[in-house]
């Protein structure tokens, strides 16, 4: 089976407001390991980024867990997103990804 080359999702209002794109746990292996830098190309420009790990208690205080996400704050104004936009990451090569709508 070929290694998956894209990850896409519909962006939530929270993601837009907080400036990140959530990564589903089933797709975490698509990206480099958390906190390992990689290049993100957007409309011809290249940005340094990484997968963040965020502690979470959204399932209650007795079920702590983590979420994975990529900050897009440095892209604001250059890559505007809105709730329900579908964004797509494409793996170009090791350590280089593109982001598009």
WORAUR-V39227 format. One record per helix or strand of 2 or more residues. SS is the DSSP state (H for helix, E for strand). FROM is the first residue (numbers start at 0). LEN is the number of residues. If there is no record, write none. Layout:
SS/FROM/LEN + SS/FROM/LEN
This chain:
E/5/5 + H/12/6 + E/19/4 + H/24/6 + E/37/5 + E/44/5 + E/50/6 + E/64/7 + H/72/3 + E/85/8 + E/95/5
